[in-house]
Amino acid sequence: MQNICVVGTGYVGLTTGVCFADLGNRVTCIEIDIHKLDTLRSGRTPIYEPGLQELLERNLRAGRIVFTDDYVSALVDTSFVFITVGTPMSGNGAADLSQVEASAHSIGLNLTHDAIIIDKSTVPVGTGDMVNKIIAANLRPNISFSIVSNPEFLREGSAISDFFNPDRIVLGADDREAAQRVADLHAPLGAEAIITDLRTAEMIKYASNAFLATRISFINEIAQICEKLGADVKEVARGMGADRRIGPHFLDAGVGYGGSCFPKDVLALYYMAASAGCHPQLLQAVMDINRDARCRFVQKLRDILGTLDGTLIGVLGLSFKPNTDDMREASSVAIINELQAEGARVKAYDPVAMEAASEILPTVTYCATAYDVAKEADALLVVTEWNEFKQLAFDKIKQYMRQPIVLDGRNIYDPMEMQAKGFTYRGVGR
């Protein structure tokens, strides 16, 4: 059992905290947002993540996890301090490190004993050195610390499973002994620990996310070509994925990637590369293709309807992916904004993300069910592939709609079946 402090309770921080607590450790999470802090102390999660609520309740009852806004009490007797605060995009595309800097400053001021500081936030290459300098500049005499980079690879919607069943544990440090101690902390997970230097570990995170985003943009580029040449991208992806050198993952054509990681990390890596004098043309193409995928989706609707002005469009799915309420960089936002800019009225349904979406898209009409979205709609757009959308009663939906038009942005329906039901159907790359 170890004493662990986690600074920040977003998706990464809260998942990290409750999972380490569930492994039998004593965990103190620091959260300076008072409303969020009250929510957590009451036993409720401020975010939707399958399994997270149950883990939080169990470990609160067991007394293995507590929440505070006080660095002094949180750092008492702590051996490991995880920094998991946000690193959002700044105006020029670089990662905004203000929260990381503030956390490092507070740790330096309040640390009273030797400890290992672990950067788990996604941070630009060189951030570990910066955190080291900030803590050292504020630390009282005769206290030593080490910095370890431990990038996270948690997928929203399956973060709990990803924590307990990781593909690898990446650790970067100049102090090999400190890295090994963090590896030992993760030993119950049974995953290989890859230990390298600080900057290489930081780059592994960006390179991994950029590669996955590249796969998505690649298959969307292929989808566009398939539409022009009469091929089916679903079958193309199946044939590609059967090759062991390629594999099937992240080859689902659609309306592009979103969320808190891929858009931010690809842009941040582009900025880092350009700032270092490199010419990251592949990364630029990845971002361009992702943006264009959303534009082409709306263009399909224009081609069918002639004009969007005065139409009523139904949207199924708002979060950037299923099993989360995260609206950050969600494809639905760009699509709905474009629809409304051209005079369309929009109503929408999402199983969990409508509250979060209403803050970003306040003029959308939010409905209680997918069937309510279909009523009097001129077209129905599937933007997020929630399971409950895969078995809809389309005979009923057709009766509700003003025009039987379905644009499937995630290719979850069979084109021939939809056409047989009397729908004008458009998928992506089919």
Secondary structure, 3 states (H helix, E strand, C coil): CCEEEEECCCHHHHHHHHHHHHCCCEEEEECCCHHHHHHHHCCCCCCCCCCHHHHHHHHHHCCCEEEECCHHHHHCCCCEEEECCCCCECCCCCECCHHHHHHHHHHHHHCCCCEEEEECCCCCCCHHHHHHHHHHHHCCCCCCEEEEECCCCCCCCCHHHHHHCCCCEEEECCCHHHHHHHHHHCHHHCCCEEEECHHHHHHHHHHHHHHHHHHHHHHHHHHHHHHHHCCCHHHHHHHHHCCCCCCCCCCCCCCCCCCCCHHHHHHHHHHHHHHCCCCCHHHHHHHHHHHHHHHHHHHHHHHHHCCCCCCEEEEECCCCCCCCCCCCCCHHHHHHHHHHHCCCEEEEECCCCHHHHHHHCCCCEECCCHHHHHCCCCEEEECCCCHHHCCCCHHHHHHHCCCCEEEECCCCCCHHHHHHCCCEEECCCC
